């Protein structure tokens, strides 16, 4: 028996090596994620640390869908783009000390076409907009047009705020109301969790509202309100930092195993495990880049596995992202890499 033991051990070792070779050759494994997506907090839904009611006197409670009102504001902004742009061009002159321009009655009537539906939208508890009131498709370079549309209507409450402030302390409450509306637009965009760029737009609008509220409360001598705004804003900044990092992961090309690609393991991790749909959607789109550019068979197989999973998923936005990934070809890839 003693003489056979070395042969038994050698045989077991040989089987182990052969099995390992078979596993590597026929069942290649995908790249694991790295610290960009595995460190604490990178897979959780980010929210401001404080509730919005730290700033607003009460949470919006209307029962209609804010998206319909915002869609009306966006349409008015597009229908009257040139004259509204001409009015907004005076923003710096309105802000000057002393003011170099004051909005006319005609200016105010024009801005009211956008401001009124914004106010109506900001009074509602919830919003659905993306894919309900936009085309149900994603086109290269995959930046949602809705983000720009909301940034454009945000100019209206901002220019009205500057005019109220220029008119003196008697109109500070009206300026505050406009900034509450701007804050709520951003909050609604964040809460919908449709696309990462739209959420980031919402964070940006909330940040702009907070900046202007801080300035207003400084003029108005309301230090307690100013501190509350600062506390809410700190949470926004933390959230923006995390989501900016995640945006880079889903768009930044890196060298991986000799190829210029998105990091496969990080894209898989976000697509499969992130708790926030808006992040998953960008990672699902990124699967198309991985399937086109990665060199490892394990990565390519896993990319296709996740694409097929989301093609069958019940969420229409995730399904659309998977269709983009499935159809991604060299032409789309060239446009992506030329940005």
C-alpha positions in Angstrom: 0.0 0.0 0.0 2.9 2.3 0.9 4.3 1.9 -2.6 0.9 2.8 -4.2 0.3 5.9 -2.2 2.6 8.2 -4.3 0.8 7.0 -7.5 -2.6 7.6 -5.9 -1.5 11.1 -4.9 -0.1 11.8 -8.3 -3.3 10.5 -10.0 -5.5 12.8 -7.8 -3.2 15.7 -8.5 -3.3 15.0 -12.3 -7.1 14.8 -12.2 -7.2 18.1 -10.3 -4.9 19.8 -12.9 -6.9 18.3 -15.8 -10.1 19.5 -14.2 -8.7 23.0 -13.7 -7.7 23.1 -17.4 -11.1 22.0 -18.5 -12.7 24.6 -16.3 -10.5 27.4 -17.6 -10.8 26.4 -21.3 -14.5 25.4 -21.4 -16.0 27.5 -18.6 -14.0 30.8 -18.6 -14.9 33.1 -15.7 -15.8 36.8 -16.0 -13.6 39.5 -14.6 -14.4 40.3 -11.0 -15.2 43.9 -10.0 -12.7 46.2 -8.4 -13.0 48.8 -5.7 -14.7 51.3 -8.0 -17.9 49.4 -7.4 -17.2 47.3 -4.4 -16.4 49.9 -1.8 -19.0 50.8 0.8 -22.1 52.6 -0.6 -21.4 52.0 -4.3 -24.3 49.6 -4.8 -27.0 51.3 -2.7 -29.6 53.9 -3.6 -28.3 57.3 -2.7 -30.6 59.8 -1.1 -29.9 63.2 0.6 -29.3 62.6 4.3 -32.1 65.1 5.2 -35.7 65.1 4.0 -36.8 67.9 1.6 -39.2 69.2 4.3 -36.1 70.5 6.1 -36.4 73.3 3.5 -40.0 73.1 2.2 -42.7 74.0 4.8 -44.5 70.8 3.7 -44.0 68.0 1.3 -45.9 68.4 -2.1 -49.1 66.5 -1.7 -51.1 66.9 -4.9 -52.7 63.8 -6.4 -52.0 64.6 -10.1 -48.9 63.6 -12.0 -46.3 66.4 -12.0 -44.9 65.0 -15.3 -47.9 66.3 -17.2 -47.5 69.8 -15.9 -43.7 69.8 -16.5 -44.4 68.5 -20.1 -46.6 71.6 -20.6 -43.8 73.8 -19.3 -41.3 72.2 -21.6 -43.6 72.6 -24.6 -44.1 76.3 -23.8 -40.4 76.7 -23.4 -39.8 75.1 -26.8 -42.7 77.0 -28.6 -41.4 80.3 -27.4 -37.7 79.5 -27.3 -36.4 82.7 -29.1 -38.4 85.3 -27.1 -37.8 83.5 -23.8 -34.1 83.2 -24.5 -34.1 87.0 -25.2 -35.6 87.6 -21.8 -33.3 85.2 -20.0 -30.3 87.0 -21.7 -31.0 89.9 -19.4 -30.4 87.8 -16.2 -27.0 89.3 -15.4 -28.4 92.8 -15.9 -31.3 92.0 -13.5 -28.8 90.8 -10.9 -26.6 93.8 -11.2 -26.3 96.4 -8.4 -28.0 98.6 -9.2 -30.1 96.6 -11.7 -29.5 97.4 -15.4 -32.8 95.8 -16.6 -36.2 95.2 -15.1 -38.6 92.6 -16.6 -41.5 94.3 -18.4 -45.1 93.2 -18.2 -44.7 91.6 -21.6 -41.6 89.7 -20.3 -43.5 88.5 -17.3 -46.5 87.4 -19.4 -44.2 85.4 -21.6 -42.4 83.7 -18.7 -45.8 82.9 -17.1 -46.4 80.4 -19.9 -43.6 78.3 -18.4 -43.8 79.4 -14.7 -47.5 78.5 -14.2 -47.2 74.8 -15.2 -44.0 74.5 -13.2 -45.8 75.8 -10.1 -48.6 73.3 -10.8 -46.1 70.4 -11.2 -44.2 71.4 -8.0 -47.4 71.1 -6.0 -47.8 67.3 -6.9 -46.5 64.5 -4.7 -45.1 62.4 -7.5 -43.8 62.5 -11.1 -43.5 60.1 -13.9 -42.1 61.5 -17.1 -39.3 59.5 -18.8 -40.8 56.8 -21.2 -44.3 57.9 -20.3 -44.1 61.4 -22.0 -40.9 60.8 -24.0 -40.1 58.5 -26.9 -39.6 54.9 -25.6 -36.1 54.6 -27.2 -32.5 55.3 -26.4 -30.3 56.6 -29.2 -26.6 57.2 -29.4 -24.8 58.8 -27.6 -27.4 57.7 -25.0 -27.7 61.0 -23.1 -31.4 61.5 -22.3 -32.8 64.7 -23.9 -35.1 65.1 -20.9 -32.2 66.2 -18.8 -31.6 69.2 -21.1 -35.3 70.0 -21.4 -35.6 70.3 -17.6 -32.4 72.4 -17.3 -34.0 74.8 -19.8 -37.3 75.3 -18.0 -35.3 75.8 -14.8 -34.1 79.2 -16.2 -37.5 80.6 -15.8 -37.9 80.3 -12.0 -34.3 81.5 -11.7 -34.8 84.7 -13.7 -38.0 85.4 -11.8 -36.2 84.9 -8.5 -33.6 87.5 -9.5 -36.3 90.0 -10.4 -38.2 89.4 -7.1 -35.0 90.0 -5.2 -34.2 93.1 -7.2 -37.6 94.5 -6.4 -36.7 94.5 -2.7 -37.6 92.8 0.6 -41.3 92.9 0.0 -40.9 90.3 -2.7 -38.6 88.0 -0.9 -41.4 85.6 -0.1 -42.2 85.4 -3.9 -38.5 84.7 -4.6 -38.5 81.9 -2.0 -41.6 80.4 -3.6 -39.9 80.3 -7.0 -36.9 78.6 -5.5 -39.1 76.1 -3.7 -40.5 75.2 -7.1 -37.0 74.8 -8.6 -36.0 72.6 -5.6 -39.1 70.4 -6.2 -38.5 70.0 -9.9 -35.0 68.6 -9.0 -36.5 66.4 -6.3 -39.0 64.9 -8.7 -36.3 64.2 -11.2 -34.2 62.5 -8.5 -37.1 60.5 -7.2 -38.2 59.0 -10.5 -34.8 57.2 -10.8 -35.3 56.8 -14.6 -31.8 57.6 -16.0 -28.5 58.5 -14.2 -28.2 61.8 -16.2 -31.7 62.8 -15.3 -31.1 62.0 -11.6 -27.9 64.0 -11.7 -29.8 66.9 -13.4 -32.2 66.7 -10.5 -29.4 66.9 -8.1 -27.9 69.9 -9.9 -31.2 71.8 -9.9 -31.7 71.2 -6.2 -28.1 72.4 -5.6 -28.8 75.6 -7.6 -32.0 76.2 -5.6 -30.1 75.7 -2.4 -27.3 78.1 -3.5 -29.9 80.8 -4.3 -31.9 80.1 -1.1 -28.7 80.6 1.0 -28.1 83.9 -0.7 -31.8 84.9 -0.2 -31.8 84.0 3.5 -28.6 85.9 3.9 -30.3 89.1 2.5 -33.5 88.3 4.4 -31.7 87.8 7.7 -33.1 84.3 8.3 -30.0 82.4 9.6 -32.0 79.4 10.9 -33.5 78.8 7.4 -30.0 79.3 5.9 -28.6 76.6 8.2 -31.3 74.2 7.2 -30.6 74.7 3.5 -26.9 74.1 4.2 -27.6 70.9 6.0 -29.8 69.6 3.1 -27.2 70.7 0.5 -24.4 68.7 2.2 -26.4 65.6 1.6 -26.8 66.5 -2.0 -23.1 67.0 -2.5 -22.3 63.6 -1.0 -24.9 61.9 -3.3 -23.6 63.8 -6.4 -20.1 62.6 -5.6 -21.1 59.0 -5.6 -23.2 59.2 -8.7 -20.6 61.1 -10.6 -18.1 58.3 -9.8 -20.7 55.8 -11.1 -21.2 57.8 -14.3 -17.5 57.5 -14.9 -17.6 53.8 -14.4 -20.3 53.4 -17.0 -18.7 55.7 -19.6 -14.9 55.8 -19.0 -12.9 53.5 -21.3 -10.0 51.7 -19.7 -7.2 49.3 -20.8 -8.2 45.8 -19.8 -6.4 42.7 -21.1 -5.1 44.6 -24.1 -8.5 46.1 -25.1 -9.9 49.6 -24.6 -13.2 48.9 -23.0 -15.4 49.5 -20.0 -14.2 47.5 -17.0 -16.2 44.3 -17.4 -16.4 43.3 -13.8 -17.6 46.7 -12.7 -20.3 46.9 -15.4 -21.5 43.4 -14.5 -21.6 44.3 -10.8 -23.6 47.5 -11.5 -26.0 45.8 -14.0 -26.7 42.9 -11.8 -26.5 44.2 -8.2 -27.1 48.0 -8.0 -30.2 48.8 -6.1 -30.9 52.0 -8.2 -32.6 51.4 -11.5 -31.0 54.6 -13.0 -27.5 53.1 -12.4 -28.5 49.6 -13.7 -29.8 51.2 -16.9 -26.4 52.8 -17.7 -24.6 49.6 -16.9 -26.9 47.6 -19.1 -26.1 49.9 -22.0 -22.5 49.4 -21.1 -22.9 45.7 -21.6 -23.0 46.4 -25.3 -19.6 48.1 -25.2 -18.2 45.1 -23.2 -19.6 42.5 -25.6 -18.0 44.5 -28.5 -14.6 45.2 -27.1 -13.6 42.8 -24.3 -11.0 40.1 -25.2 -12.0 37.5 -22.6 -14.5 34.8 -23.6 -15.8 34.7 -20.0 -16.6 38.4 -20.1 -18.2 38.2 -23.5 -20.4 35.2 -22.4 -21.4 37.0 -19.2 -22.2 40.2 -21.0 -24.6 38.3 -23.3 -26.1 36.4 -20.3 -27.0 39.7 -18.7 -28.3 41.3 -21.9 -30.6 38.3 -22.4 -31.8 38.6 -18.8 -32.8 42.2 -19.2 -34.4 41.7 -22.6 -36.8 39.5 -20.7 -37.1 41.9 -17.8 -40.4 43.5 -16.9 -39.1 47.0 -16.6 -39.5 48.8 -19.9 -36.6 51.2 -19.4 -34.2 48.3 -18.6 -35.5 46.4 -21.5 -34.8 49.3 -23.8 -31.3 49.5 -22.5 -30.8 45.8 -23.2 -32.0 46.3 -26.7 -29.4 49.0 -27.2 -26.7 46.7 -25.8 -27.9 43.8 -28.0 -27.9 46.0 -31.2 -24.7 47.8 -30.5 -22.4 47.6 -33.5 -19.2 49.2 -34.7 -20.9 52.3 -36.0 -22.5 53.0 -32.6 -19.2 52.1 -30.9 -17.3 54.6 -33.0 -19.8 57.3 -32.0 -19.5 56.4 -28.3 -15.7 56.5 -28.4 -15.5 59.8 -30.3 -17.4 61.7 -27.6 
